[in-house]
Amino acid sequence: MTNPIQFLKEAKNELFKVVWPKRPEILRITLAVIIISLVIAVFLGAVDFGLNKLINFVLDKQ
């Protein structure tokens, strides 16, 4: 590996080549992540609730 100074210079040059997303794209993707997270949370909560009720029903029958 080259020396650390050379590495940092090359890393800085590579960062200038990155195509950074624009603000509307960041907001759209962030909103999508939040919505998907909420949908998954509601789904997993419903599954947890249902399985809890099922287990309690089965255990109370015995």
N, CA, C and O atoms as a GROMACS GRO file, in nm:
protein
  248
    1MET      N    1   0.085  -0.118   0.000
    1MET     CA    2   0.000   0.000   0.000
    1MET      C    3   0.090   0.124   0.000
    1MET      O    4   0.199   0.125   0.057
    2THR      N    5   0.041   0.228  -0.065
    2THR     CA    6   0.118   0.352  -0.068
    2THR      C    7   0.108   0.421   0.068
    2THR      O    8   0.039   0.374   0.159
    3ASN      N    9   0.178   0.530   0.081
    3ASN     CA   10   0.177   0.598   0.211
    3ASN      C   11   0.039   0.660   0.239
    3ASN      O   12  -0.040   0.680   0.147
    4PRO      N   13   0.011   0.688   0.366
    4PRO     CA   14  -0.123   0.738   0.404
    4PRO      C   15  -0.160   0.871   0.338
    4PRO      O   16  -0.277   0.893   0.308
    5ILE      N   17  -0.063   0.958   0.316
    5ILE     CA   18  -0.093   1.087   0.253
    5ILE      C   19  -0.141   1.065   0.110
    5ILE      O   20  -0.238   1.128   0.066
    6GLN      N   21  -0.075   0.978   0.038
    6GLN     CA   22  -0.114   0.946  -0.100
    6GLN      C   23  -0.254   0.885  -0.103
    6GLN      O   24  -0.336   0.916  -0.190
    7PHE      N   25  -0.281   0.796  -0.006
    7PHE     CA   26  -0.413   0.734   0.003
    7PHE      C   27  -0.522   0.840   0.023
    7PHE      O   28  -0.626   0.835  -0.043
    8LEU      N   29  -0.499   0.935   0.114
    8LEU     CA   30  -0.599   1.038   0.140
    8LEU      C   31  -0.620   1.128   0.018
    8LEU      O   32  -0.733   1.169  -0.009
    9LYS      N   33  -0.514   1.157  -0.054
    9LYS     CA   34  -0.528   1.238  -0.176
    9LYS      C   35  -0.612   1.164  -0.280
    9LYS      O   36  -0.699   1.224  -0.344
   10GLU      N   37  -0.586   1.035  -0.297
   10GLU     CA   38  -0.662   0.956  -0.394
   10GLU      C   39  -0.808   0.943  -0.351
   10GLU      O   40  -0.898   0.949  -0.434
   11ALA      N   41  -0.830   0.926  -0.221
   11ALA     CA   42  -0.968   0.916  -0.172
   11ALA      C   43  -1.043   1.047  -0.197
   11ALA      O   44  -1.160   1.045  -0.237
   12LYS      N   45  -0.977   1.159  -0.174
   12LYS     CA   46  -1.039   1.290  -0.198
   12LYS      C   47  -1.074   1.305  -0.347
   12LYS      O   48  -1.182   1.353  -0.381
   13ASN      N   49  -0.982   1.265  -0.434
   13ASN     CA   50  -1.009   1.273  -0.578
   13ASN      C   51  -1.127   1.186  -0.619
   13ASN      O   52  -1.207   1.224  -0.704
   14GLU      N   53  -1.139   1.069  -0.558
   14GLU     CA   54  -1.251   0.980  -0.590
   14GLU      C   55  -1.383   1.041  -0.545
   14GLU      O   56  -1.485   1.024  -0.612
   15LEU      N   57  -1.383   1.111  -0.432
   15LEU     CA   58  -1.507   1.173  -0.384
   15LEU      C   59  -1.557   1.280  -0.480
   15LEU      O   60  -1.678   1.303  -0.489
   16PHE      N   61  -1.468   1.346  -0.551
   16PHE     CA   62  -1.511   1.446  -0.649
   16PHE      C   63  -1.578   1.381  -0.770
   16PHE      O   64  -1.651   1.447  -0.844
   17LYS      N   65  -1.553   1.252  -0.793
   17LYS     CA   66  -1.612   1.181  -0.906
   17LYS      C   67  -1.752   1.129  -0.875
   17LYS      O   68  -1.826   1.090  -0.966
   18VAL      N   69  -1.789   1.127  -0.748
   18VAL     CA   70  -1.920   1.074  -0.708
   18VAL      C   71  -2.030   1.165  -0.756
   18VAL      O   72  -2.020   1.288  -0.747
   19VAL      N   73  -2.137   1.105  -0.809
   19VAL     CA   74  -2.255   1.182  -0.848
   19VAL      C   75  -2.350   1.179  -0.730
   19VAL      O   76  -2.420   1.080  -0.707
   20TRP      N   77  -2.353   1.289  -0.654
   20TRP     CA   78  -2.434   1.297  -0.535
   20TRP      C   79  -2.580   1.320  -0.574
   20TRP      O   80  -2.607   1.396  -0.668
   21PRO      N   81  -2.676   1.256  -0.504
   21PRO     CA   82  -2.818   1.276  -0.538
   21PRO      C   83  -2.864   1.418  -0.503
   21PRO      O   84  -2.811   1.482  -0.412
   22LYS      N   85  -2.961   1.464  -0.577
   22LYS     CA   86  -3.019   1.596  -0.552
   22LYS      C   87  -3.120   1.587  -0.438
   22LYS      O   88  -3.165   1.478  -0.401
   23ARG      N   89  -3.156   1.702  -0.384
   23ARG     CA   90  -3.246   1.708  -0.268
   23ARG      C   91  -3.380   1.636  -0.293
   23ARG      O   92  -3.424   1.562  -0.205
   24PRO      N   93  -3.446   1.655  -0.408
   24PRO     CA   94  -3.575   1.585  -0.428
   24PRO      C   95  -3.560   1.433  -0.425
   24PRO      O   96  -3.646   1.362  -0.374
   25GLU      N   97  -3.451   1.384  -0.480
   25GLU     CA   98  -3.428   1.240  -0.481
   25GLU      C   99  -3.403   1.188  -0.339
   25GLU      O  100  -3.452   1.082  -0.302
   26ILE      N  101  -3.328   1.263  -0.261
   26ILE     CA  102  -3.302   1.223  -0.122
   26ILE      C  103  -3.433   1.218  -0.044
   26ILE      O  104  -3.457   1.124   0.031
   27LEU      N  105  -3.517   1.320  -0.061
   27LEU     CA  106  -3.645   1.324   0.010
   27LEU      C  107  -3.736   1.208  -0.032
   27LEU      O  108  -3.801   1.146   0.052
   28ARG      N  109  -3.739   1.180  -0.162
   28ARG     CA  110  -3.823   1.071  -0.213
   28ARG      C  111  -3.777   0.936  -0.157
   28ARG      O  112  -3.860   0.855  -0.114
   29ILE      N  113  -3.648   0.912  -0.158
   29ILE     CA  114  -3.596   0.784  -0.109
   29ILE      C  115  -3.615   0.773   0.042
   29ILE      O  116  -3.649   0.666   0.093
   30THR      N  117  -3.594   0.883   0.113
   30THR     CA  118  -3.614   0.882   0.258
   30THR      C  119  -3.759   0.852   0.292
   30THR      O  120  -3.786   0.772   0.382
   31LEU      N  121  -3.851   0.914   0.220
   31LEU     CA  122  -3.993   0.888   0.243
   31LEU      C  123  -4.027   0.742   0.214
   31LEU      O  124  -4.103   0.680   0.288
   32ALA      N  125  -3.970   0.686   0.109
   32ALA     CA  126  -3.994   0.546   0.076
   32ALA      C  127  -3.943   0.454   0.187
   32ALA      O  128  -4.010   0.358   0.223
   33VAL      N  129  -3.827   0.484   0.241
   33VAL     CA  130  -3.771   0.402   0.349
   33VAL      C  131  -3.859   0.410   0.473
   33VAL      O  132  -3.883   0.308   0.539
   34ILE      N  133  -3.907   0.529   0.506
   34ILE     CA  134  -3.994   0.545   0.623
   34ILE      C  135  -4.124   0.467   0.604
   34ILE      O  136  -4.168   0.398   0.696
   35ILE      N  137  -4.184   0.479   0.487
   35ILE     CA  138  -4.311   0.410   0.461
   35ILE      C  139  -4.292   0.258   0.466
   35ILE      O  140  -4.371   0.188   0.528
   36ILE      N  141  -4.188   0.209   0.401
   36ILE     CA  142  -4.162   0.064   0.401
   36ILE      C  143  -4.136   0.015   0.543
   36ILE      O  144  -4.183  -0.092   0.581
   37SER      N  145  -4.061   0.093   0.621
   37SER     CA  146  -4.034   0.054   0.761
   37SER      C  147  -4.162   0.047   0.842
   37SER      O  148  -4.181  -0.046   0.921
   38LEU      N  149  -4.252   0.145   0.822
   38LEU     CA  150  -4.379   0.144   0.895
   38LEU      C  151  -4.466   0.026   0.855
   38LEU      O  152  -4.527  -0.038   0.940
   39VAL      N  153  -4.470  -0.004   0.726
   39VAL     CA  154  -4.550  -0.118   0.679
   39VAL      C  155  -4.497  -0.249   0.738
   39VAL      O  156  -4.575  -0.332   0.784
   40ILE      N  157  -4.367  -0.266   0.738
   40ILE     CA  158  -4.308  -0.388   0.795
   40ILE      C  159  -4.333  -0.395   0.945
   40ILE      O  160  -4.362  -0.502   0.999
   41ALA      N  161  -4.323  -0.280   1.013
   41ALA     CA  162  -4.347  -0.278   1.158
   41ALA      C  163  -4.491  -0.317   1.190
   41ALA      O  164  -4.516  -0.394   1.282
   42VAL      N  165  -4.586  -0.264   1.113
   42VAL     CA  166  -4.727  -0.298   1.135
   42VAL      C  167  -4.750  -0.447   1.106
   42VAL      O  168  -4.820  -0.515   1.182
   43PHE      N  169  -4.692  -0.497   0.998
   43PHE     CA  170  -4.707  -0.639   0.964
   43PHE      C  171  -4.651  -0.728   1.075
   43PHE      O  172  -4.717  -0.822   1.119
   44LEU      N  173  -4.528  -0.699   1.119
   44LEU     CA  174  -4.467  -0.781   1.223
   44LEU      C  175  -4.543  -0.769   1.355
   44LEU      O  176  -4.554  -0.867   1.429
   45GLY      N  177  -4.595  -0.650   1.385
   45GLY     CA  178  -4.677  -0.634   1.504
   45GLY      C  179  -4.803  -0.717   1.497
   45GLY      O  180  -4.844  -0.778   1.596
   46ALA      N  181  -4.866  -0.721   1.380
   46ALA     CA  182  -4.988  -0.801   1.363
   46ALA      C  183  -4.957  -0.951   1.374
   46ALA      O  184  -5.034  -1.025   1.436
   47VAL      N  185  -4.848  -0.994   1.316
   47VAL     CA  186  -4.809  -1.135   1.327
   47VAL      C  187  -4.780  -1.170   1.473
   47VAL      O  188  -4.825  -1.275   1.521
   48ASP      N  189  -4.708  -1.086   1.543
   48ASP     CA  190  -4.678  -1.108   1.683
   48ASP      C  191  -4.806  -1.116   1.767
   48ASP      O  192  -4.821  -1.205   1.850
   49PHE      N  193  -4.897  -1.022   1.743
   49PHE     CA  194  -5.023  -1.021   1.815
   49PHE      C  195  -5.102  -1.149   1.788
   49PHE      O  196  -5.154  -1.212   1.880
   50GLY      N  197  -5.111  -1.187   1.660
   50GLY     CA  198  -5.185  -1.308   1.623
   50GLY      C  199  -5.124  -1.434   1.683
   50GLY      O  200  -5.197  -1.519   1.734
   51LEU      N  201  -4.994  -1.448   1.676
   51LEU     CA  202  -4.929  -1.566   1.733
   51LEU      C  203  -4.944  -1.569   1.885
   51LEU      O  204  -4.960  -1.676   1.944
   52ASN      N  205  -4.938  -1.454   1.947
   52ASN     CA  206  -4.958  -1.446   2.092
   52ASN      C  207  -5.097  -1.495   2.129
   52ASN      O  208  -5.115  -1.573   2.223
   53LYS      N  209  -5.197  -1.447   2.055
   53LYS     CA  210  -5.335  -1.490   2.081
   53LYS      C  211  -5.351  -1.640   2.056
   53LYS      O  212  -5.417  -1.709   2.134
   54LEU      N  213  -5.290  -1.691   1.949
   54LEU     CA  214  -5.298  -1.833   1.917
   54LEU      C  215  -5.235  -1.919   2.026
   54LEU      O  216  -5.292  -2.019   2.067
   55ILE      N  217  -5.118  -1.880   2.072
   55ILE     CA  218  -5.050  -1.957   2.176
   55ILE      C  219  -5.131  -1.954   2.306
   55ILE      O  220  -5.145  -2.056   2.373
   56ASN      N  221  -5.183  -1.837   2.341
   56ASN     CA  222  -5.265  -1.829   2.462
   56ASN      C  223  -5.391  -1.914   2.448
   56ASN      O  224  -5.433  -1.977   2.545
   57PHE      N  225  -5.452  -1.917   2.330
   57PHE     CA  226  -5.570  -1.997   2.306
   57PHE      C  227  -5.539  -2.147   2.322
   57PHE      O  228  -5.614  -2.220   2.386
   58VAL      N  229  -5.426  -2.191   2.262
   58VAL     CA  230  -5.388  -2.332   2.269
   58VAL      C  231  -5.352  -2.371   2.411
   58VAL      O  232  -5.391  -2.478   2.457
   59LEU      N  233  -5.280  -2.287   2.481
   59LEU     CA  234  -5.237  -2.321   2.618
   59LEU      C  235  -5.354  -2.319   2.716
   59LEU      O  236  -5.355  -2.396   2.811
   60ASP      N  237  -5.452  -2.233   2.694
   60ASP     CA  238  -5.568  -2.227   2.782
   60ASP      C  239  -5.659  -2.347   2.763
   60ASP      O  240  -5.734  -2.381   2.855
   61LYS      N  241  -5.656  -2.411   2.647
   61LYS     CA  242  -5.741  -2.526   2.619
   61LYS      C  243  -5.696  -2.650   2.697
   61LYS      O  244  -5.777  -2.737   2.725
   62GLN      N  245  -5.569  -2.658   2.732
   62GLN     CA  246  -5.518  -2.780   2.797
   62GLN      C  247  -5.552  -2.784   2.939
   62GLN      O  248  -5.517  -2.880   3.008
   0.00000   0.00000   0.00000
